[in-house]
Amino acid sequence: MPDTTYTLDDFAETLIKDKQYKTLTEEMHDELKKDILSRAHDFLLAKTIAKLSDEQAKALDALLDTKPTDEVIQDFIAKAIPETPDFVGDTLFAFRQIYLGLA
């Protein structure tokens, strides 16, 4: 069965296509993609923290001080936020709307 995982990298590529840039060099594309990934990460993190209780936010802060792997962070969030896939999807959709100027 083929892997159909949609990654943040794919998300950034889709946003670049949806924005329909006309004169984008390969170097500009790479920089734009890095910028989108950084902004999406920050947006997702801010929305995630806002969704956590004060106790959960403190626990996440302490966890982040240990420089955990992405998998450990994802496990923490999955336990802390019910319906995590829906939350992430909704949050990325909101980011997309803002990025494309539709919100």
Buried (B, 14 or more C-beta within 10 A) or exposed (E): EEEEEEEBEEBBBEBBEEEEEEEBEEEEEEEBBEEBBEBBEEBBBEBBEEBBEEEBBEBBEEBEEEEBEEEEBEEBBBEBBEEBEEBBEEBBEBBBEEBEEEE
